[in-house]
Amino acid sequence: MKKQIPFIAIVVVLVACGFVNEPPTRTVATVAGSEAPSTRTVIDTVMPPTGVPLTSTVTPSPAPSATPTLTPTNTPFVTPTPDPNLNVKDEVYNDQFNGKSGWLWTFKDDVAEFGAVDGELRAKANNRGWRYSLRFDKTFTDVQMRVIAKVNQCGDTDEYGLAFRGNEKPKDQYNMYIFKLNCTGAARVEMLEGTSSRNSTTLINWQANAAIQKGANAQNTMTIWMNKDQFNFYVNDKYIFSLQNAAYPEGYFGFYINDRSTGSASFTFTNLVLKAIKP
C-alpha cells in the first residue's frame, strides 16, 4: 500500500473475518457506573455496670436489654466521570468533507465505498464485510477526536466508527485502534494488528448504553479523549468507558464500517474535529 498525495484517499482492503475476543493483559478497562466495595459500620457496645449494693436483702436488678446487632449495608460509590474537555486546547484539524481539508476519502470496491460529498463523508456497504479509510499524511498523538455519525440503513449487527493512532510498522502492515458502535446501541474498542481481522484484539467488548441511539436514522456524536496510554470514550457527550493501552502512541486517523447482515448498510459522518490535549 503506497501513500498518496492530498486529494487522493487510499483505503486498505481487508478480508472480512470474525474478531478474536481475548483482551490482552496489558489493558486496563473501566466501564461507566462501576461500584466500589461495600463499607462496614462498627458500633461499640457499652456493657452495664457489674456488682450490687451489700445489704441484707438483695433485690435482683432488671436484666439488661440486648444490644441490637446492626447488619452492614452497601454504600454505593460511582466512579467519577472523566471530563471530556480536560486539558483540551486549540483545534489542530477540522474536516467538513468539502475538499478544503486536502483529502477526499474517495474509495470504492466490491465491499464498500467512501467519499466526501456535499459536506459529509458517505460510507456505504456494497456487500457483507468491513473496510476502513485512513488519512495517511497526518499523524496525531494526544488529542480529543470528535465526529457526528448518522445511520442511514443498517441491521442490528452492522457497525460503524472511528479508526485512530494507525501506523505501518512494519511497512504495509496497518495497525490501529477502532472505536465502534453497532445498531443495537452498544459500543466496543478493538486493536487491529496487521491486515487480517484474525489479528484483532478486543480491548473492551460490547457495552450497551442508553446514551447511544439505535437503528436507522440514529445520530451519535462520538468522542475520544486520548492522552499517552489513557483513552476515554463518549457518545452524545455521555461517558461510556475508559481503557489504558500503550501499544500505539501516535498515528493516522479515519473511519470504519462493517456490514454483518445484508450488505446494504449506509452511514454518513460530518464535522470531524481534533483538538490538542496539553497538561
Secondary structure, DSSP 4 states (H G I P E B T S, - for coil): -----TT--B--B-B----B----TT-EEEETT-BPPP-----PPPPPPP-----SS-PPPPPPPPPPPPPP-----BPPPPPTTTTEEEEEEEE-SSSTTS----EE-SSEEEEEETTEEEEEESSSEEEEEEEEEEEESSEEEEEEEEEEE--TT-EEEEEEEEEESSTT-EEEEEEEEETTSEEEEEEEESSBGGGEEEEEEEEE-TTS--STT-EEEEEEEEETTEEEEEETTEEEEEEE--S--SEEEEEEEEE-SSS--EEEEEEEEEEEE--
